[in-house]
Amino acid sequence: MYYGNHIFEGIMLKGWSIIQLWPDILIISIMTLTFFMLAMLTVKDKIKA
């Protein structure tokens, strides 16, 4: 929530571009990929197609 709020605040209130927000975007991207991979590993065995 912190990083998402920081990105929203930077874009809407301060008019920042992606260049100034890239560290926050990178952190959110890494967290998204990490949780997606964990979900794939844990759910893979429970779903039988």
mmCIF entry with sequence, helices, sheets and N, C-alpha, C, O atoms, coordinates in Angstrom:
data_MODEL
# 
_entry.id   MODEL 
# 
_entity.id                         1 
_entity.type                       polymer 
_entity.pdbx_number_of_molecules   1 
# 
_entity_poly.entity_id                      1 
_entity_poly.type                           'polypeptide(L)' 
_entity_poly.nstd_linkage                   no 
_entity_poly.nstd_monomer                   no 
_entity_poly.pdbx_seq_one_letter_code       MYYGNHIFEGIMLKGWSIIQLWPDILIISIMTLTFFMLAMLTVKDKIKA 
_entity_poly.pdbx_seq_one_letter_code_can   MYYGNHIFEGIMLKGWSIIQLWPDILIISIMTLTFFMLAMLTVKDKIKA 
_entity_poly.pdbx_strand_id                 A 
# 
loop_
_entity_poly_seq.entity_id 
_entity_poly_seq.num 
_entity_poly_seq.mon_id 
_entity_poly_seq.hetero 
1 1  MET n 
1 2  TYR n 
1 3  TYR n 
1 4  GLY n 
1 5  ASN n 
1 6  HIS n 
1 7  ILE n 
1 8  PHE n 
1 9  GLU n 
1 10 GLY n 
1 11 ILE n 
1 12 MET n 
1 13 LEU n 
1 14 LYS n 
1 15 GLY n 
1 16 TRP n 
1 17 SER n 
1 18 ILE n 
1 19 ILE n 
1 20 GLN n 
1 21 LEU n 
1 22 TRP n 
1 23 PRO n 
1 24 ASP n 
1 25 ILE n 
1 26 LEU n 
1 27 ILE n 
1 28 ILE n 
1 29 SER n 
1 30 ILE n 
1 31 MET n 
1 32 THR n 
1 33 LEU n 
1 34 THR n 
1 35 PHE n 
1 36 PHE n 
1 37 MET n 
1 38 LEU n 
1 39 ALA n 
1 40 MET n 
1 41 LEU n 
1 42 THR n 
1 43 VAL n 
1 44 LYS n 
1 45 ASP n 
1 46 LYS n 
1 47 ILE n 
1 48 LYS n 
1 49 ALA n 
# 
_struct_asym.id          A 
_struct_asym.entity_id   1 
# 
loop_
_struct_conf.conf_type_id 
_struct_conf.id 
_struct_conf.pdbx_PDB_helix_id 
_struct_conf.beg_label_comp_id 
_struct_conf.beg_label_asym_id 
_struct_conf.beg_label_seq_id 
_struct_conf.pdbx_beg_PDB_ins_code 
_struct_conf.end_label_comp_id 
_struct_conf.end_label_asym_id 
_struct_conf.end_label_seq_id 
_struct_conf.pdbx_end_PDB_ins_code 
_struct_conf.beg_auth_comp_id 
_struct_conf.beg_auth_asym_id 
_struct_conf.beg_auth_seq_id 
_struct_conf.end_auth_comp_id 
_struct_conf.end_auth_asym_id 
_struct_conf.end_auth_seq_id 
_struct_conf.pdbx_PDB_helix_class 
_struct_conf.details 
_struct_conf.pdbx_PDB_helix_length 
HELX_P HELX_P1 AA1 TYR A 2  ? MET A 12 ? TYR A 2  MET A 12 1 ? 11 
HELX_P HELX_P2 AA2 ILE A 18 ? VAL A 43 ? ILE A 18 VAL A 43 1 ? 26 
# 
_struct_conf_type.id          HELX_P 
_struct_conf_type.criteria    ? 
_struct_conf_type.reference   ? 
# 
loop_
_atom_site.group_PDB 
_atom_site.id 
_atom_site.type_symbol 
_atom_site.label_atom_id 
_atom_site.label_alt_id 
_atom_site.label_comp_id 
_atom_site.label_asym_id 
_atom_site.label_entity_id 
_atom_site.label_seq_id 
_atom_site.pdbx_PDB_ins_code 
_atom_site.Cartn_x 
_atom_site.Cartn_y 
_atom_site.Cartn_z 
_atom_site.occupancy 
_atom_site.B_iso_or_equiv 
_atom_site.pdbx_formal_charge 
_atom_site.auth_seq_id 
_atom_site.auth_comp_id 
_atom_site.auth_asym_id 
_atom_site.auth_atom_id 
_atom_site.pdbx_PDB_model_num 
ATOM 1   N N  . MET A 1 1  ? 0.831  -1.191  0.000   1.00 0.00 ? 1  MET A N  1 
ATOM 2   C CA . MET A 1 1  ? 0.000  0.000   0.000   1.00 0.00 ? 1  MET A CA 1 
ATOM 3   C C  . MET A 1 1  ? 0.875  1.255   0.000   1.00 0.00 ? 1  MET A C  1 
ATOM 4   O O  . MET A 1 1  ? 0.532  2.255   -0.630  1.00 0.00 ? 1  MET A O  1 
ATOM 5   N N  . TYR A 1 2  ? 1.989  1.200   0.698   1.00 0.00 ? 2  TYR A N  1 
ATOM 6   C CA . TYR A 1 2  ? 2.852  2.377   0.774   1.00 0.00 ? 2  TYR A CA 1 
ATOM 7   C C  . TYR A 1 2  ? 3.348  2.792   -0.608  1.00 0.00 ? 2  TYR A C  1 
ATOM 8   O O  . TYR A 1 2  ? 3.268  3.962   -0.981  1.00 0.00 ? 2  TYR A O  1 
ATOM 9   N N  . TYR A 1 3  ? 3.859  1.824   -1.360  1.00 0.00 ? 3  TYR A N  1 
ATOM 10  C CA . TYR A 1 3  ? 4.442  2.139   -2.664  1.00 0.00 ? 3  TYR A CA 1 
ATOM 11  C C  . TYR A 1 3  ? 3.368  2.554   -3.665  1.00 0.00 ? 3  TYR A C  1 
ATOM 12  O O  . TYR A 1 3  ? 3.584  3.465   -4.465  1.00 0.00 ? 3  TYR A O  1 
ATOM 13  N N  . GLY A 1 4  ? 2.230  1.903   -3.625  1.00 0.00 ? 4  GLY A N  1 
ATOM 14  C CA . GLY A 1 4  ? 1.128  2.293   -4.502  1.00 0.00 ? 4  GLY A CA 1 
ATOM 15  C C  . GLY A 1 4  ? 0.633  3.695   -4.190  1.00 0.00 ? 4  GLY A C  1 
ATOM 16  O O  . GLY A 1 4  ? 0.350  4.475   -5.100  1.00 0.00 ? 4  GLY A O  1 
ATOM 17  N N  . ASN A 1 5  ? 0.527  4.012   -2.920  1.00 0.00 ? 5  ASN A N  1 
ATOM 18  C CA . ASN A 1 5  ? 0.102  5.343   -2.507  1.00 0.00 ? 5  ASN A CA 1 
ATOM 19  C C  . ASN A 1 5  ? 1.141  6.382   -2.911  1.00 0.00 ? 5  ASN A C  1 
ATOM 20  O O  . ASN A 1 5  ? 0.789  7.483   -3.336  1.00 0.00 ? 5  ASN A O  1 
ATOM 21  N N  . HIS A 1 6  ? 2.403  6.040   -2.780  1.00 0.00 ? 6  HIS A N  1 
ATOM 22  C CA . HIS A 1 6  ? 3.476  6.959   -3.157  1.00 0.00 ? 6  HIS A CA 1 
ATOM 23  C C  . HIS A 1 6  ? 3.446  7.238   -4.665  1.00 0.00 ? 6  HIS A C  1 
ATOM 24  O O  . HIS A 1 6  ? 3.653  8.376   -5.087  1.00 0.00 ? 6  HIS A O  1 
ATOM 25  N N  . ILE A 1 7  ? 3.191  6.217   -5.470  1.00 0.00 ? 7  ILE A N  1 
ATOM 26  C CA . ILE A 1 7  ? 3.087  6.399   -6.922  1.00 0.00 ? 7  ILE A CA 1 
ATOM 27  C C  . ILE A 1 7  ? 1.871  7.272   -7.250  1.00 0.00 ? 7  ILE A C  1 
ATOM 28  O O  . ILE A 1 7  ? 1.979  8.211   -8.037  1.00 0.00 ? 7  ILE A O  1 
ATOM 29  N N  . PHE A 1 8  ? 0.729  6.969   -6.656  1.00 0.00 ? 8  PHE A N  1 
ATOM 30  C CA . PHE A 1 8  ? -0.483 7.745   -6.906  1.00 0.00 ? 8  PHE A CA 1 
ATOM 31  C C  . PHE A 1 8  ? -0.281 9.206   -6.520  1.00 0.00 ? 8  PHE A C  1 
ATOM 32  O O  . PHE A 1 8  ? -0.640 10.108  -7.276  1.00 0.00 ? 8  PHE A O  1 
ATOM 33  N N  . GLU A 1 9  ? 0.288  9.435   -5.352  1.00 0.00 ? 9  GLU A N  1 
ATOM 34  C CA . GLU A 1 9  ? 0.539  10.796  -4.889  1.00 0.00 ? 9  GLU A CA 1 
ATOM 35  C C  . GLU A 1 9  ? 1.517  11.516  -5.813  1.00 0.00 ? 9  GLU A C  1 
ATOM 36  O O  . GLU A 1 9  ? 1.331  12.691  -6.129  1.00 0.00 ? 9  GLU A O  1 
ATOM 37  N N  . GLY A 1 10 ? 2.548  10.814  -6.237  1.00 0.00 ? 10 GLY A N  1 
ATOM 38  C CA . GLY A 1 10 ? 3.532  11.434  -7.120  1.00 0.00 ? 10 GLY A CA 1 
ATOM 39  C C  . GLY A 1 10 ? 2.951  11.823  -8.464  1.00 0.00 ? 10 GLY A C  1 
ATOM 40  O O  . GLY A 1 10 ? 3.285  12.878  -9.003  1.00 0.00 ? 10 GLY A O  1 
ATOM 41  N N  . ILE A 1 11 ? 2.084  10.983  -9.010  1.00 0.00 ? 11 ILE A N  1 
ATOM 42  C CA . ILE A 1 11 ? 1.490  11.286  -10.314 1.00 0.00 ? 11 ILE A CA 1 
ATOM 43  C C  . ILE A 1 11 ? 0.419  12.365  -10.196 1.00 0.00 ? 11 ILE A C  1 
ATOM 44  O O  . ILE A 1 11 ? 0.432  13.342  -10.945 1.00 0.00 ? 11 ILE A O  1 
ATOM 45  N N  . MET A 1 12 ? -0.503 12.189  -9.260  1.00 0.00 ? 12 MET A N  1 
ATOM 46  C CA . MET A 1 12 ? -1.662 13.078  -9.189  1.00 0.00 ? 12 MET A CA 1 
ATOM 47  C C  . MET A 1 12 ? -1.351 14.434  -8.548  1.00 0.00 ? 12 MET A C  1 
ATOM 48  O O  . MET A 1 12 ? -1.842 15.462  -9.014  1.00 0.00 ? 12 MET A O  1 
ATOM 49  N N  . LEU A 1 13 ? -0.551 14.447  -7.498  1.00 0.00 ? 13 LEU A N  1 
ATOM 50  C CA . LEU A 1 13 ? -0.343 15.704  -6.774  1.00 0.00 ? 13 LEU A CA 1 
ATOM 51  C C  . LEU A 1 13 ? 0.933  16.435  -7.175  1.00 0.00 ? 13 LEU A C  1 
ATOM 52  O O  . LEU A 1 13 ? 0.978  17.665  -7.174  1.00 0.00 ? 13 LEU A O  1 
ATOM 53  N N  . LYS A 1 14 ? 1.955  15.684  -7.512  1.00 0.00 ? 14 LYS A N  1 
ATOM 54  C CA . LYS A 1 14 ? 3.240  16.311  -7.789  1.00 0.00 ? 14 LYS A CA 1 
ATOM 55  C C  . LYS A 1 14 ? 3.595  16.329  -9.268  1.00 0.00 ? 14 LYS A C  1 
ATOM 56  O O  . LYS A 1 14 ? 4.527  17.024  -9.673  1.00 0.00 ? 14 LYS A O  1 
ATOM 57  N N  . GLY A 1 15 ? 2.862  15.573  -10.080 1.00 0.00 ? 15 GLY A N  1 
ATOM 58  C CA . GLY A 1 15 ? 3.103  15.561  -11.512 1.00 0.00 ? 15 GLY A CA 1 
ATOM 59  C C  . GLY A 1 15 ? 4.402  14.878  -11.910 1.00 0.00 ? 15 GLY A C  1 
ATOM 60  O O  . GLY A 1 15 ? 5.002  15.225  -12.927 1.00 0.00 ? 15 GLY A O  1 
ATOM 61  N N  . TRP A 1 16 ? 4.836  13.909  -11.117 1.00 0.00 ? 16 TRP A N  1 
ATOM 62  C CA . TRP A 1 16 ? 6.073  13.199  -11.417 1.00 0.00 ? 16 TRP A CA 1 
ATOM 63  C C  . TRP A 1 16 ? 5.888  12.275  -12.607 1.00 0.00 ? 16 TRP A C  1 
ATOM 64  O O  . TRP A 1 16 ? 4.778  11.842  -12.916 1.00 0.00 ? 16 TRP A O  1 
ATOM 65  N N  . SER A 1 17 ? 6.996  11.985  -13.265 1.00 0.00 ? 17 SER A N  1 
ATOM 66  C CA . SER A 1 17 ? 6.966  11.037  -14.381 1.00 0.00 ? 17 SER A CA 1 
ATOM 67  C C  . SER A 1 17 ? 7.455  9.676   -13.903 1.00 0.00 ? 17 SER A C  1 
ATOM 68  O O  . SER A 1 17 ? 7.799  9.495   -12.734 1.00 0.00 ? 17 SER A O  1 
ATOM 69  N N  . ILE A 1 18 ? 7.478  8.732   -14.822 1.00 0.00 ? 18 ILE A N  1 
ATOM 70  C CA . ILE A 1 18 ? 7.929  7.375   -14.496 1.00 0.00 ? 18 ILE A CA 1 
ATOM 71  C C  . ILE A 1 18 ? 9.397  7.381   -14.069 1.00 0.00 ? 18 ILE A C  1 
ATOM 72  O O  . ILE A 1 18 ? 9.821  6.537   -13.279 1.00 0.00 ? 18 ILE A O  1 
ATOM 73  N N  . ILE A 1 19 ? 10.160 8.324   -14.587 1.00 0.00 ? 19 ILE A N  1 
ATOM 74  C CA . ILE A 1 19 ? 11.588 8.393   -14.243 1.00 0.00 ? 19 ILE A CA 1 
ATOM 75  C C  . ILE A 1 19 ? 11.780 8.608   -12.748 1.00 0.00 ? 19 ILE A C  1 
ATOM 76  O O  . ILE A 1 19 ? 12.672 8.008   -12.148 1.00 0.00 ? 19 ILE A O  1 
ATOM 77  N N  . GLN A 1 20 ? 10.960 9.451   -12.142 1.00 0.00 ? 20 GLN A N  1 
ATOM 78  C CA . GLN A 1 20 ? 11.082 9.696   -10.703 1.00 0.00 ? 20 GLN A CA 1 
ATOM 79  C C  . GLN A 1 20 ? 10.445 8.585   -9.864  1.00 0.00 ? 20 GLN A C  1 
ATOM 80  O O  . GLN A 1 20 ? 10.768 8.431   -8.686  1.00 0.00 ? 20 GLN A O  1 
ATOM 81  N N  . LEU A 1 21 ? 9.553  7.823   -10.464 1.00 0.00 ? 21 LEU A N  1 
ATOM 82  C CA . LEU A 1 21 ? 8.832  6.794   -9.710  1.00 0.00 ? 21 LEU A CA 1 
ATOM 83  C C  . LEU A 1 21 ? 9.347  5.389   -9.968  1.00 0.00 ? 21 LEU A C  1 
ATOM 84  O O  . LEU A 1 21 ? 8.771  4.434   -9.448  1.00 0.00 ? 21 LEU A O  1 
ATOM 85  N N  . TRP A 1 22 ? 10.407 5.221   -10.748 1.00 0.00 ? 22 TRP A N  1 
ATOM 86  C CA . TRP A 1 22 ? 10.846 3.874   -11.122 1.00 0.00 ? 22 TRP A CA 1 
ATOM 87  C C  . TRP A 1 22 ? 11.241 3.003   -9.931  1.00 0.00 ? 22 TRP A C  1 
ATOM 88  O O  . TRP A 1 22 ? 11.021 1.794   -10.000 1.00 0.00 ? 22 TRP A O  1 
ATOM 89  N N  . PRO A 1 23 ? 11.812 3.533   -8.839  1.00 0.00 ? 23 PRO A N  1 
ATOM 90  C CA . PRO A 1 23 ? 12.115 2.620   -7.717  1.00 0.00 ? 23 PRO A CA 1 
ATOM 91  C C  . PRO A 1 23 ? 10.853 1.982   -7.116  1.00 0.00 ? 23 PRO A C  1 
ATOM 92  O O  . PRO A 1 23 ? 10.846 0.795   -6.792  1.00 0.00 ? 23 PRO A O  1 
ATOM 93  N N  . ASP A 1 24 ? 9.803  2.769   -6.974  1.00 0.00 ? 24 ASP A N  1 
ATOM 94  C CA . ASP A 1 24 ? 8.555  2.239   -6.419  1.00 0.00 ? 24 ASP A CA 1 
ATOM 95  C C  . ASP A 1 24 ? 7.906  1.248   -7.385  1.00 0.00 ? 24 ASP A C  1 
ATOM 96  O O  . ASP A 1 24 ? 7.384  0.217   -6.960  1.00 0.00 ? 24 ASP A O  1 
ATOM 97  N N  . ILE A 1 25 ? 7.937  1.555   -8.671  1.00 0.00 ? 25 ILE A N  1 
ATOM 98  C CA . ILE A 1 25 ? 7.374  0.648   -9.667  1.00 0.00 ? 25 ILE A CA 1 
ATOM 99  C C  . ILE A 1 25 ? 8.154  -0.658  -9.688  1.00 0.00 ? 25 ILE A C  1 
ATOM 100 O O  . ILE A 1 25 ? 7.564  -1.731  -9.820  1.00 0.00 ? 25 ILE A O  1 
ATOM 101 N N  . LEU A 1 26 ? 9.472  -0.576  -9.557  1.00 0.00 ? 26 LEU A N  1 
ATOM 102 C CA . LEU A 1 26 ? 10.305 -1.779  -9.526  1.00 0.00 ? 26 LEU A CA 1 
ATOM 103 C C  . LEU A 1 26 ? 9.972  -2.649  -8.315  1.00 0.00 ? 26 LEU A C  1 
ATOM 104 O O  . LEU A 1 26 ? 9.875  -3.869  -8.444  1.00 0.00 ? 26 LEU A O  1 
ATOM 105 N N  . ILE A 1 27 ? 9.800  -2.049  -7.161  1.00 0.00 ? 27 ILE A N  1 
ATOM 106 C CA . ILE A 1 27 ? 9.479  -2.802  -5.945  1.00 0.00 ? 27 ILE A CA 1 
ATOM 107 C C  . ILE A 1 27 ? 8.121  -3.494  -6.089  1.00 0.00 ? 27 ILE A C  1 
ATOM 108 O O  . ILE A 1 27 ? 7.978  -4.665  -5.737  1.00 0.00 ? 27 ILE A O  1 
ATOM 109 N N  . ILE A 1 28 ? 7.124  -2.767  -6.607  1.00 0.00 ? 28 ILE A N  1 
ATOM 110 C CA . ILE A 1 28 ? 5.802  -3.374  -6.791  1.00 0.00 ? 28 ILE A CA 1 
ATOM 111 C C  . ILE A 1 28 ? 5.871  -4.511  -7.805  1.00 0.00 ? 28 ILE A C  1 
ATOM 112 O O  . ILE A 1 28 ? 5.217  -5.539  -7.624  1.00 0.00 ? 28 ILE A O  1 
ATOM 113 N N  . SER A 1 29 ? 6.651  -4.342  -8.864  1.00 0.00 ? 29 SER A N  1 
ATOM 114 C CA . SER A 1 29 ? 6.791  -5.397  -9.874  1.00 0.00 ? 29 SER A CA 1 
ATOM 115 C C  . SER A 1 29 ? 7.440  -6.643  -9.292  1.00 0.00 ? 29 SER A C  1 
ATOM 116 O O  . SER A 1 29 ? 7.000  -7.759  -9.571  1.00 0.00 ? 29 SER A O  1 
ATOM 117 N N  . ILE A 1 30 ? 8.477  -6.466  -8.491  1.00 0.00 ? 30 ILE A N  1 
ATOM 118 C CA . ILE A 1 30 ? 9.155  -7.608  -7.861  1.00 0.00 ? 30 ILE A CA 1 
ATOM 119 C C  . ILE A 1 30 ? 8.216  -8.324  -6.900  1.00 0.00 ? 30 ILE A C  1 
ATOM 120 O O  . ILE A 1 30 ? 8.172  -9.554  -6.873  1.00 0.00 ? 30 ILE A O  1 
ATOM 121 N N  . MET A 1 31 ? 7.469  -7.564  -6.115  1.00 0.00 ? 31 MET A N  1 
ATOM 122 C CA . MET A 1 31 ? 6.527  -8.181  -5.180  1.00 0.00 ? 31 MET A CA 1 
ATOM 123 C C  . MET A 1 31 ? 5.434  -8.930  -5.933  1.00 0.00 ? 31 MET A C  1 
ATOM 124 O O  . MET A 1 31 ? 5.027  -10.013 -5.513  1.00 0.00 ? 31 MET A O  1 
ATOM 125 N N  . THR A 1 32 ? 4.952  -8.364  -7.047  1.00 0.00 ? 32 THR A N  1 
ATOM 126 C CA . THR A 1 32 ? 3.920  -9.018  -7.844  1.00 0.00 ? 32 THR A CA 1 
ATOM 127 C C  . THR A 1 32 ? 4.423  -10.338 -8.408  1.00 0.00 ? 32 THR A C  1 
ATOM 128 O O  . THR A 1 32 ? 3.739  -11.357 -8.320  1.00 0.00 ? 32 THR A O  1 
ATOM 129 N N  . LEU A 1 33 ? 5.613  -10.321 -8.985  1.00 0.00 ? 33 LEU A N  1 
ATOM 130 C CA . LEU A 1 33 ? 6.176  -11.548 -9.541  1.00 0.00 ? 33 LEU A CA 1 
ATOM 131 C C  . LEU A 1 33 ? 6.431  -12.599 -8.468  1.00 0.00 ? 33 LEU A C  1 
ATOM 132 O O  . LEU A 1 33 ? 6.203  -13.788 -8.693  1.00 0.00 ? 33 LEU A O  1 
ATOM 133 N N  . THR A 1 34 ? 6.901  -12.167 -7.313  1.00 0.00 ? 34 THR A N  1 
ATOM 134 C CA . THR A 1 34 ? 7.170  -13.094 -6.217  1.00 0.00 ? 34 THR A CA 1 
ATOM 135 C C  . THR A 1 34 ? 5.882  -13.782 -5.758  1.00 0.00 ? 34 THR A C  1 
ATOM 136 O O  . THR A 1 34 ? 5.841  -15.005 -5.628  1.00 0.00 ? 34 THR A O  1 
ATOM 137 N N  . PHE A 1 35 ? 4.842  -12.999 -5.515  1.00 0.00 ? 35 PHE A N  1 
ATOM 138 C CA . PHE A 1 35 ? 3.588  -13.584 -5.047  1.00 0.00 ? 35 PHE A CA 1 
ATOM 139 C C  . PHE A 1 35 ? 2.923  -14.425 -6.128  1.00 0.00 ? 35 PHE A C  1 
ATOM 140 O O  . PHE A 1 35 ? 2.278  -15.428 -5.820  1.00 0.00 ? 35 PHE A O  1 
ATOM 141 N N  . PHE A 1 36 ? 3.070  -14.029 -7.388  1.00 0.00 ? 36 PHE A N  1 
ATOM 142 C CA . PHE A 1 36 ? 2.520  -14.828 -8.473  1.00 0.00 ? 36 PHE A CA 1 
ATOM 143 C C  . PHE A 1 36 ? 3.210  -16.186 -8.544  1.00 0.00 ? 36 PHE A C  1 
ATOM 144 O O  . PHE A 1 36 ? 2.550  -17.212 -8.708  1.00 0.00 ? 36 PHE A O  1 
ATOM 145 N N  . MET A 1 37 ? 4.530  -16.193 -8.421  1.00 0.00 ? 37 MET A N  1 
ATOM 146 C CA . MET A 1 37 ? 5.267  -17.458 -8.457  1.00 0.00 ? 37 MET A CA 1 
ATOM 147 C C  . MET A 1 37 ? 4.902  -18.337 -7.260  1.00 0.00 ? 37 MET A C  1 
ATOM 148 O O  . MET A 1 37 ? 4.749  -19.548 -7.414  1.00 0.00 ? 37 MET A O  1 
ATOM 149 N N  . LEU A 1 38 ? 4.761  -17.750 -6.080  1.00 0.00 ? 38 LEU A N  1 
ATOM 150 C CA . LEU A 1 38 ? 4.346  -18.522 -4.911  1.00 0.00 ? 38 LEU A CA 1 
ATOM 151 C C  . LEU A 1 38 ? 2.950  -19.114 -5.105  1.00 0.00 ? 38 LEU A C  1 
ATOM 152 O O  . LEU A 1 38 ? 2.698  -20.257 -4.724  1.00 0.00 ? 38 LEU A O  1 
ATOM 153 N N  . ALA A 1 39 ? 2.050  -18.337 -5.695  1.00 0.00 ? 39 ALA A N  1 
ATOM 154 C CA . ALA A 1 39 ? 0.700  -18.831 -5.951  1.00 0.00 ? 39 ALA A CA 1 
ATOM 155 C C  . ALA A 1 39 ? 0.733  -19.978 -6.953  1.00 0.00 ? 39 ALA A C  1 
ATOM 156 O O  . ALA A 1 39 ? 0.020  -20.968 -6.787  1.00 0.00 ? 39 ALA A O  1 
ATOM 157 N N  . MET A 1 40 ? 1.549  -19.852 -7.983  1.00 0.00 ? 40 MET A N  1 
ATOM 158 C CA . MET A 1 40 ? 1.653  -20.919 -8.979  1.00 0.00 ? 40 MET A CA 1 
ATOM 159 C C  . MET A 1 40 ? 2.204  -22.201 -8.355  1.00 0.00 ? 40 MET A C  1 
ATOM 160 O O  . MET A 1 40 ? 1.756  -23.296 -8.695  1.00 0.00 ? 40 MET A O  1 
ATOM 161 N N  . LEU A 1 41 ? 3.156  -22.073 -7.461  1.00 0.00 ? 41 LEU A N  1 
ATOM 162 C CA . LEU A 1 41 ? 3.746  -23.252 -6.838  1.00 0.00 ? 41 LEU A CA 1 
ATOM 163 C C  . LEU A 1 41 ? 2.776  -23.932 -5.874  1.00 0.00 ? 41 LEU A C  1 
ATOM 164 O O  . LEU A 1 41 ? 2.768  -25.159 -5.767  1.00 0.00 ? 41 LEU A O  1 
ATOM 165 N N  . THR A 1 42 ? 1.967  -23.155 -5.178  1.00 0.00 ? 42 THR A N  1 
ATOM 166 C CA . THR A 1 42 ? 1.080  -23.747 -4.182  1.00 0.00 ? 42 THR A CA 1 
ATOM 167 C C  . THR A 1 42 ? -0.224 -24.247 -4.779  1.00 0.00 ? 42 THR A C  1 
ATOM 168 O O  . THR A 1 42 ? -0.797 -25.207 -4.265  1.00 0.00 ? 42 THR A O  1 
ATOM 169 N N  . VAL A 1 43 ? -0.706 -23.633 -5.839  1.00 0.00 ? 43 VAL A N  1 
ATOM 170 C CA . VAL A 1 43 ? -1.988 -24.009 -6.409  1.00 0.00 ? 43 VAL A CA 1 
ATOM 171 C C  . VAL A 1 43 ? -1.827 -25.073 -7.486  1.00 0.00 ? 43 VAL A C  1 
ATOM 172 O O  . VAL A 1 43 ? -2.793 -25.762 -7.814  1.00 0.00 ? 43 VAL A O  1 
ATOM 173 N N  . LYS A 1 44 ? -0.656 -25.218 -8.029  1.00 0.00 ? 44 LYS A N  1 
ATOM 174 C CA . LYS A 1 44 ? -0.406 -26.132 -9.138  1.00 0.00 ? 44 LYS A CA 1 
ATOM 175 C C  . LYS A 1 44 ? -0.859 -27.553 -8.820  1.00 0.00 ? 44 LYS A C  1 
ATOM 176 O O  . LYS A 1 44 ? -1.459 -28.205 -9.675  1.00 0.00 ? 44 LYS A O  1 
ATOM 177 N N  . ASP A 1 45 ? -0.594 -28.039 -7.642  1.00 0.00 ? 45 ASP A N  1 
ATOM 178 C CA . ASP A 1 45 ? -0.933 -29.406 -7.277  1.00 0.00 ? 45 ASP A CA 1 
ATOM 179 C C  . ASP A 1 45 ? -2.428 -29.590 -6.997  1.00 0.00 ? 45 ASP A C  1 
ATOM 180 O O  . ASP A 1 45 ? -2.930 -30.712 -7.074  1.00 0.00 ? 45 ASP A O  1 
ATOM 181 N N  . LYS A 1 46 ? -3.136 -28.526 -6.680  1.00 0.00 ? 46 LYS A N  1 
ATOM 182 C CA . LYS A 1 46 ? -4.539 -28.639 -6.302  1.00 0.00 ? 46 LYS A CA 1 
ATOM 183 C C  . LYS A 1 46 ? -5.482 -28.582 -7.486  1.00 0.00 ? 46 LYS A C  1 
ATOM 184 O O  . LYS A 1 46 ? -6.628 -29.018 -7.374  1.00 0.00 ? 46 LYS A O  1 
ATOM 185 N N  . ILE A 1 47 ? -5.034 -28.054 -8.621  1.00 0.00 ? 47 ILE A N  1 
ATOM 186 C CA . ILE A 1 47 ? -5.880 -27.958 -9.806  1.00 0.00 ? 47 ILE A CA 1 
ATOM 187 C C  . ILE A 1 47 ? -5.477 -29.054 -10.783 1.00 0.00 ? 47 ILE A C  1 
ATOM 188 O O  . ILE A 1 47 ? -4.322 -29.144 -11.197 1.00 0.00 ? 47 ILE A O  1 
ATOM 189 N N  . LYS A 1 48 ? -6.440 -29.874 -11.138 1.00 0.00 ? 48 LYS A N  1 
ATOM 190 C CA . LYS A 1 48 ? -6.167 -30.940 -12.113 1.00 0.00 ? 48 LYS A CA 1 
ATOM 191 C C  . LYS A 1 48 ? -7.006 -30.673 -13.341 1.00 0.00 ? 48 LYS A C  1 
ATOM 192 O O  . LYS A 1 48 ? -8.236 -30.707 -13.291 1.00 0.00 ? 48 LYS A O  1 
ATOM 193 N N  . ALA A 1 49 ? -6.334 -30.410 -14.435 1.00 0.00 ? 49 ALA A N  1 
ATOM 194 C CA . ALA A 1 49 ? -7.038 -30.075 -15.670 1.00 0.00 ? 49 ALA A CA 1 
ATOM 195 C C  . ALA A 1 49 ? -7.400 -31.318 -16.450 1.00 0.00 ? 49 ALA A C  1 
ATOM 196 O O  . ALA A 1 49 ? -7.999 -31.223 -17.521 1.00 0.00 ? 49 ALA A O  1 
# 
